[in-house]
């Protein structure tokens, strides 16, 4: 493939990305764009995001279930009433010889009752229920915190991705300026006879490639803005953009993070709560061993009227009250089986808790090592970037003087570009590793 063909291919790439950029503007260009800080983005998302709304509603349900009445502490009061009418044909022959034979005999029956019942003792099951509902409410709190934590992590990651993309675009723009200078120098050298047509054409090809890369980076930035908007807003009437150019300085205290991780990590807390629930299941089945004692009070009213018969009207009302007791003496050993199974489930939950805790202790150490490595890499790439920048400046001056070839200058440009991109990636990796540490320690949600 000759140089002219390569140049045509680069021009086609440039045209392709120009069309993609125009298409993107047609889709998103009519929408308003607004810069937003990271803190504001997080606050807005915690209000608007649907996953948080669902988790918060589920927590409200668990809070409603955490009541004395649901646990069985409170008495029950029930009222019943009925009124029925009847119309019948009646034919009666009594032992004294009297005969009753009527059609369309009407009747009325009125009944009403008021019942009060209260479980006084149920083997302490109501206390176990209260503790169980409390643990379930804690699970709903953990679920809400987990949803909030995942959302905040996604927002910060997406926000950092936008910052990273903007930095890459800035580098691309700087490189375009450098390639443009190189092309201008190559053109002057060609006109003076100090360089060939090949150097000038190659400079133009490299410039076009960098311009095409810039268009691609800008389109990727637009997509990342849309992803951020989806996380923090319920509509796309406004597209949100990162207002910050650097990563947020996070408060990381390595010495305290591990201790916080053991008490605040979402998965460890969830496993610990499930372990407590398994323990309560044993206590719940053990309550079935004891008898039940209750108190009841009822008021009854009844009135019936008949158009024919020996009793034309009957009415009664009164109260009855007393204690009730029940005790299951033998149930086929089913309750004993349930207790044994509950103990096995408790052993399983204990093993699960210990396993999860060990996993996250190891994962924390891995994240900590990764954080330390990324910090060192970031510092090294910062020095490399400075050296590559100085080297490029020297090479550009030498190229103007004609003391180095086009190939040497191009290598200096490539080295500078790679060092800048490595520095951007190193800073991004360092920021993400900080996020990972805070997330595993349960520190993203205060």
C-alpha positions in Angstrom: 0.0 0.0 0.0 1.6 3.3 -1.1 1.6 6.6 0.8 -1.2 8.2 -1.2 -3.5 5.2 -0.5 -2.8 5.5 3.2 -3.6 9.2 3.0 -6.9 8.5 1.4 -7.8 5.9 4.0 -7.0 8.4 6.8 -9.2 11.0 5.1 -12.1 8.4 4.9 -11.7 7.7 8.7 -11.8 11.4 9.3 -15.0 11.8 7.3 -16.6 8.8 9.1 -16.0 10.4 12.5 -17.2 13.8 11.3 -20.5 12.2 10.2 -20.7 10.4 13.6 -20.2 13.6 15.4 -22.8 15.4 13.3 -25.3 12.5 14.0 -24.6 12.8 17.7 -25.2 16.5 17.6 -28.5 15.9 15.8 -29.6 13.6 18.6 -28.3 15.5 21.7 -27.5 18.9 20.4 -31.0 20.3 21.1 -30.9 19.2 24.8 -29.6 21.6 27.4 -26.4 20.8 29.1 -25.5 21.6 32.7 -22.4 21.2 34.8 -22.8 19.6 38.1 -20.4 19.0 41.0 -19.8 15.5 42.3 -21.5 16.1 45.7 -24.6 17.6 44.0 -24.8 14.7 41.6 -24.7 12.2 44.5 -27.4 14.1 46.5 -29.6 14.4 43.4 -29.3 10.7 42.6 -30.2 9.7 46.2 -33.5 11.5 45.6 -34.3 10.6 42.0 -32.9 7.1 41.4 -35.5 4.4 41.2 -33.4 1.7 42.9 -33.1 3.9 46.0 -36.9 4.6 45.8 -37.6 0.9 45.8 -35.2 0.1 48.6 -36.6 2.9 50.7 -40.2 1.6 50.2 -39.2 -1.9 51.2 -37.6 -0.4 54.4 -40.9 1.3 55.2 -42.7 -2.1 54.9 -40.2 -3.6 57.3 -40.7 -0.7 59.6 -44.5 -1.2 59.6 -44.0 -4.9 60.4 -42.0 -3.9 63.4 -45.0 -3.4 65.7 -46.2 -4.9 69.0 -49.4 -6.0 67.4 -47.7 -8.0 64.6 -45.5 -9.7 67.2 -48.6 -10.8 69.2 -48.3 -8.5 72.3 -51.6 -6.7 71.9 -55.2 -8.1 72.4 -57.8 -8.4 69.7 -61.4 -7.0 69.8 -63.9 -8.2 67.3 -67.5 -7.3 66.7 -70.1 -9.3 64.7 -73.7 -8.7 63.8 -76.3 -10.2 61.6 -80.0 -9.6 60.8 -81.9 -12.1 58.7 -85.5 -12.2 57.5 -87.5 -15.2 56.4 -90.9 -16.1 54.8 -92.2 -19.7 55.0 -95.2 -21.8 54.8 -95.9 -23.5 58.2 -97.9 -26.6 59.0 -97.8 -27.9 62.5 -99.7 -30.7 64.4 -99.1 -30.6 68.1 -99.6 -33.5 70.6 -102.7 -31.7 72.2 -104.5 -31.9 68.8 -104.1 -28.3 67.7 -103.2 -27.7 64.1 -101.4 -24.7 62.6 -101.5 -24.2 58.9 -100.3 -20.9 57.5 -98.7 -19.5 54.4 -96.4 -16.5 54.1 -95.3 -16.6 57.7 -92.5 -14.0 58.3 -89.7 -14.3 60.7 -86.7 -12.2 61.8 -83.4 -13.2 63.5 -81.0 -10.6 65.0 -77.6 -11.6 66.4 -74.7 -9.4 67.7 -71.6 -10.2 69.6 -68.5 -8.4 70.9 -65.4 -10.5 71.6 -62.2 -9.6 73.4 -59.2 -12.0 73.4 -55.7 -11.6 74.7 -52.8 -14.1 74.6 -51.2 -13.9 78.0 -48.5 -16.4 77.5 -47.3 -18.2 74.4 -44.0 -19.6 75.4 -42.3 -16.2 74.8 -43.0 -16.5 71.1 -44.1 -12.9 70.9 -40.7 -11.7 72.2 -39.0 -13.9 69.7 -41.2 -12.4 66.9 -40.3 -8.9 68.1 -36.6 -9.7 67.8 -37.1 -11.4 64.4 -39.0 -8.4 63.0 -36.2 -6.1 64.3 -33.6 -8.2 62.5 -35.6 -8.1 59.3 -35.8 -4.3 59.6 -32.1 -4.2 60.0 -31.8 -6.3 56.8 -34.0 -3.6 55.0 -31.6 -0.9 56.3 -28.7 -2.9 55.0 -30.4 -3.3 51.6 -31.0 0.5 51.4 -27.4 1.2 52.3 -26.2 -1.3 49.8 -28.4 0.3 47.0 -27.1 3.7 48.1 -23.5 2.5 48.1 -23.8 0.9 44.7 -25.3 4.0 43.3 -22.7 6.4 44.8 -19.9 4.1 43.5 -21.4 4.1 40.0 -21.9 7.9 40.0 -18.3 8.6 41.2 -16.9 6.1 38.7 -18.9 7.6 35.9 -18.0 11.1 37.0 -14.3 10.2 37.2 -14.6 8.6 33.7 -15.8 11.9 32.3 -12.9 13.7 34.0 -10.6 11.1 32.5 -12.2 11.5 29.0 -11.9 15.3 29.2 -8.2 14.9 30.0 -7.7 12.6 27.1 -9.4 15.1 24.8 -7.2 17.8 26.1 -4.1 15.7 25.3 -5.6 15.0 21.8 -6.0 18.8 21.2 -2.4 19.4 22.4 -1.2 16.7 20.0 -3.2 18.2 17.1 -1.4 21.5 17.7 1.9 19.7 17.7 1.1 17.8 14.6 -0.1 21.0 12.9 3.3 22.7 13.8 5.1 19.6 12.4 3.1 19.9 9.2 3.8 23.6 8.9 7.6 23.0 9.5 7.6 20.1 7.0 5.9 22.3 4.4 8.5 25.1 4.9 11.3 22.6 4.7 9.8 21.1 1.5 9.6 24.5 -0.1 13.2 25.2 0.8 14.3 21.8 -0.4 15.5 20.7 3.0 12.8 17.9 3.2 11.0 15.7 0.8 7.3 15.5 -0.2 7.0 12.3 1.8 7.7 14.0 5.1 5.1 16.6 4.4 2.5 14.1 3.3 3.2 11.8 6.3 2.8 14.8 8.6 -0.6 15.5 7.1 -1.6 11.8 7.5 -0.6 11.8 11.2 -2.5 15.1 11.8 -5.7 13.7 10.2 -5.4 10.5 12.3 -5.2 12.6 15.4 -8.2 14.7 14.4 -10.2 11.6 13.8 -9.2 10.3 17.2 -10.4 13.5 18.8 -13.8 13.1 17.2 -14.0 9.6 18.5 -13.0 10.8 22.0 -15.7 13.6 21.9 -18.4 11.1 21.0 -17.3 8.8 23.8 -17.5 11.8 26.2 -21.1 12.5 25.0 -22.1 8.9 25.8 -20.5 9.1 29.3 -22.5 12.3 30.0 -25.7 10.4 29.1 -24.8 7.6 31.4 -24.2 10.1 34.3 -27.6 11.7 33.5 -29.3 8.4 33.6 -28.0 7.7 37.1 -28.9 11.0 38.7 -32.1 12.1 36.8 -35.4 10.7 35.8 -35.4 12.2 32.3 -33.0 13.5 29.6 -34.3 17.0 29.3 -31.0 18.2 30.8 -27.7 16.4 30.1 -25.3 16.7 33.1 -21.6 17.1 32.7 -18.8 17.0 35.3 -17.9 20.5 36.5 -14.6 19.4 38.1 -11.4 18.8 36.3 -9.6 16.8 39.0 -10.6 13.8 41.1 -12.2 14.4 44.5 -9.7 14.2 47.4 -11.0 11.3 49.5 -10.4 11.0 53.2 -8.7 7.7 53.5 -7.1 6.6 56.8 -5.6 3.2 56.1 -5.1 2.4 59.8 -8.8 2.6 60.5 -10.3 1.3 57.3 -9.9 -2.4 58.1 -11.6 -2.1 61.5 -14.4 -0.2 59.9 -14.7 -2.8 57.2 -15.3 -5.6 59.7 -18.2 -3.6 61.2 -19.6 -1.6 58.3 -19.1 -3.8 55.2 -22.5 -4.5 53.7 -22.0 -8.2 52.9 -20.5 -8.9 56.4 -23.4 -7.1 58.1 -25.9 -9.0 56.0 -24.3 -12.3 56.8 -24.2 -11.4 60.5 -27.9 -10.4 60.5 -28.8 -13.7 58.8 -26.8 -15.5 61.5 -28.9 -13.8 64.2 -32.1 -14.7 62.4 -31.1 -18.4 62.3 -30.5 -18.2 66.0 -34.0 -16.8 66.5 -35.5 -19.6 64.5 -34.3 -22.1 67.1 -35.9 -20.0 69.9 -39.1 -19.7 67.9 -39.5 -23.5 67.6 -38.6 -24.0 71.3 -41.6 -21.8 72.3 -43.9 -24.6 71.0 -42.8 -26.8 73.9 -44.6 -24.5 76.4 -48.4 -24.3 77.0 -50.5 -21.4 75.8 -52.6 -19.2 78.1 -55.2 -16.7 77.0 -58.1 -14.6 78.4 -61.4 -14.1 76.6 -64.5 -11.9 77.1 -67.6 -12.0 75.0 -70.9 -10.2 75.0 -73.7 -11.8 73.0 -77.2 -10.5 72.0 -79.8 -12.6 70.1 -83.4 -12.0 69.2 -85.7 -14.0 66.9 -89.4 -13.5 65.9 -91.7 -16.0 64.3 -95.2 -15.4 62.8 -96.3 -18.9 63.8 -95.3 -21.6 66.2 -95.0 -22.3 69.8 -92.5 -19.5 70.5 -93.4 -16.3 68.7 -90.4 -14.3 70.1 -87.1 -15.3 71.8 -84.5 -12.9 73.1 -81.3 -13.4 75.1 -78.2 -11.3 76.0 -75.3 -11.6 78.3 -71.6 -12.0 78.8 -69.2 -14.9 79.2 -65.5 -14.7 80.1 -62.7 -16.9 81.3 -59.3 -18.3 80.6 -58.2 -20.7 78.0 -55.2 -23.0 78.1 -53.7 -25.4 75.5 -50.6 -27.6 75.5 -49.4 -29.8 72.7 -48.1 -32.9 74.5 -47.0 -34.8 71.5 -46.9 -33.8 67.8 -45.2 -36.8 66.3 -41.8 -35.3 67.1 -42.2 -32.7 64.3 -41.2 -29.8 66.5 -38.1 -31.6 67.7 -37.2 -32.2 64.0 -37.7 -28.5 63.3 -35.4 -27.5 66.2 -32.7 -29.9 64.9 -33.0 -28.4 61.4 -32.9 -24.9 62.8 -29.7 -25.7 64.6 -28.2 -27.1 61.4 -29.2 -23.9 59.6 -27.5 -21.9 62.3 -24.3 -23.8 61.8 -24.6 -23.1 58.1 -25.2 -19.4 58.7 -22.2 -19.3 61.1 -19.9 -20.9 58.4 -21.3 -18.5 55.8 -20.5 -15.5 58.0 -17.0 -16.7 58.7 -16.4 -17.4 55.0 -17.7 -14.0 53.9 -15.7 -12.2 56.5 -12.5 -14.0 55.5 -13.2 -13.3 51.8 -13.5 -9.6 52.4 -10.5 -9.4 54.7 -8.4 -10.9 51.9 -10.1 -8.6 49.3 -9.4 -5.6 51.5 -5.7 -6.5 51.6 -5.7 -6.9 47.8 -7.4 -3.5 47.3 -4.9 -1.9 49.7 -2.0 -3.3 47.8 -3.5 -2.2 44.5 -4.1 1.3 46.0 -0.4 1.5 47.1 0.8 0.3 43.7 -1.4 2.7 41.8 -0.1 5.6 43.9 3.5 4.6 43.1 2.7 4.2 39.4 1.0 7.6 39.3 4.1 9.3 40.8 6.3 7.5 38.3 4.1 8.4 35.3 4.1 12.0 36.5 7.9 12.1 36.2 7.8 10.2 32.9 5.3 12.7 31.5 7.6 15.7 32.4 10.6 14.0 30.8 8.6 13.2 27.6 7.4 16.8 27.4 10.9 18.2 27.7 12.1 15.6 25.1 9.4 16.6 22.7 10.2 20.3 23.0 13.9 19.6 22.3 13.0 17.3 19.4 10.7 20.0 17.9 13.4 22.6 18.0 16.0 20.3 16.5 13.4 19.4 13.7 13.1 23.1 12.9 16.9 23.3 12.6 16.9 20.2 10.4 19.2 18.3 12.8 16.8 15.4 13.3 14.6 13.5 10.8 10.8 13.3 10.6 11.0 9.8 12.0 12.8 10.9 15.2 10.3 13.7 15.8 7.4 11.4 15.2 8.9 9.0 17.8 9.2 11.8 20.3 5.5 12.8 19.7 4.4 9.2 20.1 6.4 8.9 23.3 4.8 12.1 24.6 1.3 10.9 23.7 1.8 7.5 25.4 3.3 9.1 28.6 0.3 11.5 28.8 -2.2 8.7 28.4 -0.4 6.5 30.9 -0.4 9.3 33.4 -4.2 9.9 32.8 -4.9 6.2 33.3 -2.7 6.0 36.3 -4.5 8.9 38.0 -7.8 7.3 37.1 -6.8 3.9 38.5 -5.6 5.5 41.7 -8.9 7.3 42.1 -10.9 4.1 41.4 -8.7 2.1 43.9 -9.6 4.8 46.5 -13.2 4.2 45.7 -12.8 0.5 46.1 -11.2 0.8 49.5 -14.0 3.2 50.8 -16.7 0.9 49.4 -15.4 -2.3 50.9 -15.0 -0.5 54.2 -18.6 0.8 54.1 -17.4 4.4 54.1 -19.1 5.6 50.9 -22.4 6.0 52.7 -22.2 7.9 56.0 
